[in-house]
Amino acid sequence: MISTESDILNTAAAWRRDGCAVALATVIETWGSAPRPVGSHLVVDEDGNFLGSVSGGCVEGAVITEAADAIADGKPRVIEFGVADETAWRVGLSCGGRIRIFVERID
């Protein structure tokens, strides 16, 4: 079953109500070929549970790691993956595009 953006945000709210620390990642910009559109979300809780998608493959893993860091330090961050960035190949974004993702702890 595919999760809708509404499912993802409702899950984030439910996890917060249950007392879990939560971070939300949102695609804020794309250029060229990108697997997910602007506005796509990924929610991550303090235990590493997640729902949604902001890219796919190893990029998701990198975003989940950043989300855990945002939960821990409370600092929002913008991360970027792109073809011109050597991290593109390392995290599996070889599609020729670029994505920027905003990651924030939800309090």
C-alpha positions as protocol buffer text, in pm:
chain_id: "A"
residue {
  index: 1
  type: MET
  ca { x: 0 y: 0 z: 0 }
}
residue {
  index: 2
  type: ILE
  ca { x: 133 y: 341 z: -97 }
}
residue {
  index: 3
  type: SER
  ca { x: 124 y: 609 z: 172 }
}
residue {
  index: 4
  type: THR
  ca { x: -24 y: 944 z: 82 }
}
residue {
  index: 5
  type: GLU
  ca { x: 119 y: 1274 z: 203 }
}
residue {
  index: 6
  type: SER
  ca { x: -180 y: 1294 z: 436 }
}
residue {
  index: 7
  type: ASP
  ca { x: -98 y: 948 z: 582 }
}
residue {
  index: 8
  type: ILE
  ca { x: 260 y: 1059 z: 641 }
}
residue {
  index: 9
  type: LEU
  ca { x: 165 y: 1382 z: 821 }
}
residue {
  index: 10
  type: ASN
  ca { x: -103 y: 1204 z: 1026 }
}
residue {
  index: 11
  type: THR
  ca { x: 156 y: 945 z: 1128 }
}
residue {
  index: 12
  type: ALA
  ca { x: 394 y: 1223 z: 1236 }
}
residue {
  index: 13
  type: ALA
  ca { x: 118 y: 1375 z: 1449 }
}
residue {
  index: 14
  type: ALA
  ca { x: 29 y: 1037 z: 1601 }
}
residue {
  index: 15
  type: TRP
  ca { x: 392 y: 962 z: 1688 }
}
residue {
  index: 16
  type: ARG
  ca { x: 421 y: 1303 z: 1858 }
}
residue {
  index: 17
  type: ARG
  ca { x: 98 y: 1243 z: 2055 }
}
residue {
  index: 18
  type: ASP
  ca { x: 250 y: 912 z: 2169 }
}
residue {
  index: 19
  type: GLY
  ca { x: 549 y: 1104 z: 2305 }
}
residue {
  index: 20
  type: CYS
  ca { x: 801 y: 1009 z: 2035 }
}
residue {
  index: 21
  type: ALA
  ca { x: 1058 y: 1255 z: 1906 }
}
residue {
  index: 22
  type: VAL
  ca { x: 996 y: 1307 z: 1534 }
}
residue {
  index: 23
  type: ALA
  ca { x: 1164 y: 1469 z: 1236 }
}
residue {
  index: 24
  type: LEU
  ca { x: 1007 y: 1558 z: 903 }
}
residue {
  index: 25
  type: ALA
  ca { x: 1199 y: 1574 z: 575 }
}
residue {
  index: 26
  type: THR
  ca { x: 1042 y: 1764 z: 286 }
}
residue {
  index: 27
  type: VAL
  ca { x: 1159 y: 1795 z: -74 }
}
residue {
  index: 28
  type: ILE
  ca { x: 1188 y: 2171 z: -129 }
}
residue {
  index: 29
  type: GLU
  ca { x: 1351 y: 2187 z: -472 }
}
residue {
  index: 30
  type: THR
  ca { x: 1424 y: 1961 z: -766 }
}
residue {
  index: 31
  type: TRP
  ca { x: 1611 y: 2017 z: -1087 }
}
residue {
  index: 32
  type: GLY
  ca { x: 1626 y: 1780 z: -1383 }
}
residue {
  index: 33
  type: SER
  ca { x: 1533 y: 1422 z: -1320 }
}
residue {
  index: 34
  type: ALA
  ca { x: 1422 y: 1359 z: -962 }
}
residue {
  index: 35
  type: PRO
  ca { x: 1241 y: 1055 z: -825 }
}
residue {
  index: 36
  type: ARG
  ca { x: 997 y: 1249 z: -600 }
}
residue {
  index: 37
  type: PRO
  ca { x: 830 y: 1588 z: -653 }
}
residue {
  index: 38
  type: VAL
  ca { x: 857 y: 1903 z: -442 }
}
residue {
  index: 39
  type: GLY
  ca { x: 642 y: 1864 z: -131 }
}
residue {
  index: 40
  type: SER
  ca { x: 713 y: 1494 z: -82 }
}
residue {
  index: 41
  type: HIS
  ca { x: 764 y: 1395 z: 282 }
}
residue {
  index: 42
  type: LEU
  ca { x: 949 y: 1140 z: 491 }
}
residue {
  index: 43
  type: VAL
  ca { x: 878 y: 1120 z: 864 }
}
residue {
  index: 44
  type: VAL
  ca { x: 1123 y: 955 z: 1103 }
}
residue {
  index: 45
  type: ASP
  ca { x: 1085 y: 882 z: 1474 }
}
residue {
  index: 46
  type: GLU
  ca { x: 1350 y: 853 z: 1745 }
}
residue {
  index: 47
  type: ASP
  ca { x: 1357 y: 473 z: 1708 }
}
residue {
  index: 48
  type: GLY
  ca { x: 1434 y: 489 z: 1335 }
}
residue {
  index: 49
  type: ASN
  ca { x: 1082 y: 404 z: 1219 }
}
residue {
  index: 50
  type: PHE
  ca { x: 991 y: 593 z: 904 }
}
residue {
  index: 51
  type: LEU
  ca { x: 712 y: 645 z: 655 }
}
residue {
  index: 52
  type: GLY
  ca { x: 711 y: 819 z: 318 }
}
residue {
  index: 53
  type: SER
  ca { x: 977 y: 893 z: 62 }
}
residue {
  index: 54
  type: VAL
  ca { x: 1184 y: 1188 z: -54 }
}
residue {
  index: 55
  type: SER
  ca { x: 1395 y: 1010 z: -312 }
}
residue {
  index: 56
  type: GLY
  ca { x: 1468 y: 641 z: -294 }
}
residue {
  index: 57
  type: GLY
  ca { x: 1763 y: 411 z: -256 }
}
residue {
  index: 58
  type: CYS
  ca { x: 2058 y: 523 z: -51 }
}
residue {
  index: 59
  type: VAL
  ca { x: 1944 y: 887 z: -49 }
}
residue {
  index: 60
  type: GLU
  ca { x: 1666 y: 780 z: 188 }
}
residue {
  index: 61
  type: GLY
  ca { x: 1926 y: 631 z: 422 }
}
residue {
  index: 62
  type: ALA
  ca { x: 2124 y: 954 z: 423 }
}
residue {
  index: 63
  type: VAL
  ca { x: 1808 y: 1156 z: 492 }
}
residue {
  index: 64
  type: ILE
  ca { x: 1708 y: 923 z: 777 }
}
residue {
  index: 65
  type: THR
  ca { x: 2053 y: 978 z: 930 }
}
residue {
  index: 66
  type: GLU
  ca { x: 2010 y: 1357 z: 900 }
}
residue {
  index: 67
  type: ALA
  ca { x: 1663 y: 1326 z: 1055 }
}
residue {
  index: 68
  type: ALA
  ca { x: 1811 y: 1140 z: 1354 }
}
residue {
  index: 69
  type: ASP
  ca { x: 2066 y: 1419 z: 1392 }
}
residue {
  index: 70
  type: ALA
  ca { x: 1788 y: 1681 z: 1375 }
}
residue {
  index: 71
  type: ILE
  ca { x: 1596 y: 1495 z: 1646 }
}
residue {
  index: 72
  type: ALA
  ca { x: 1909 y: 1488 z: 1862 }
}
residue {
  index: 73
  type: ASP
  ca { x: 2024 y: 1849 z: 1821 }
}
residue {
  index: 74
  type: GLY
  ca { x: 1698 y: 2026 z: 1732 }
}
residue {
  index: 75
  type: LYS
  ca { x: 1862 y: 2211 z: 1444 }
}
residue {
  index: 76
  type: PRO
  ca { x: 1687 y: 2221 z: 1106 }
}
residue {
  index: 77
  type: ARG
  ca { x: 1902 y: 2167 z: 802 }
}
residue {
  index: 78
  type: VAL
  ca { x: 1887 y: 2171 z: 424 }
}
residue {
  index: 79
  type: ILE
  ca { x: 2066 y: 1888 z: 248 }
}
residue {
  index: 80
  type: GLU
  ca { x: 2129 y: 1856 z: -123 }
}
residue {
  index: 81
  type: PHE
  ca { x: 2205 y: 1565 z: -349 }
}
residue {
  index: 82
  type: GLY
  ca { x: 2290 y: 1614 z: -713 }
}
residue {
  index: 83
  type: VAL
  ca { x: 2474 y: 1485 z: -1013 }
}
residue {
  index: 84
  type: ALA
  ca { x: 2749 y: 1748 z: -978 }
}
residue {
  index: 85
  type: ASP
  ca { x: 2808 y: 1646 z: -619 }
}
residue {
  index: 86
  type: GLU
  ca { x: 3038 y: 1348 z: -566 }
}
residue {
  index: 87
  type: THR
  ca { x: 2792 y: 1230 z: -302 }
}
residue {
  index: 88
  type: ALA
  ca { x: 2541 y: 1169 z: -583 }
}
residue {
  index: 89
  type: TRP
  ca { x: 2712 y: 847 z: -682 }
}
residue {
  index: 90
  type: ARG
  ca { x: 2785 y: 747 z: -325 }
}
residue {
  index: 91
  type: VAL
  ca { x: 2418 y: 769 z: -223 }
}
residue {
  index: 92
  type: GLY
  ca { x: 2278 y: 645 z: -554 }
}
residue {
  index: 93
  type: LEU
  ca { x: 2145 y: 963 z: -719 }
}
residue {
  index: 94
  type: SER
  ca { x: 2280 y: 892 z: -1064 }
}
residue {
  index: 95
  type: CYS
  ca { x: 1962 y: 1004 z: -1245 }
}
residue {
  index: 96
  type: GLY
  ca { x: 2114 y: 1335 z: -1354 }
}
residue {
  index: 97
  type: GLY
  ca { x: 1904 y: 1559 z: -1132 }
}
residue {
  index: 98
  type: ARG
  ca { x: 1935 y: 1747 z: -806 }
}
residue {
  index: 99
  type: ILE
  ca { x: 1716 y: 1753 z: -498 }
}
residue {
  index: 100
  type: ARG
  ca { x: 1715 y: 1977 z: -190 }
}
residue {
  index: 101
  type: ILE
  ca { x: 1551 y: 1851 z: 126 }
}
residue {
  index: 102
  type: PHE
  ca { x: 1457 y: 2043 z: 441 }
}
residue {
  index: 103
  type: VAL
  ca { x: 1483 y: 1835 z: 758 }
}
residue {
  index: 104
  type: GLU
  ca { x: 1336 y: 1956 z: 1087 }
}
residue {
  index: 105
  type: ARG
  ca { x: 1247 y: 1821 z: 1427 }
}
residue {
  index: 106
  type: ILE
  ca { x: 875 y: 1846 z: 1495 }
}
residue {
  index: 107
  type: ASP
  ca { x: 803 y: 1970 z: 1848 }
}
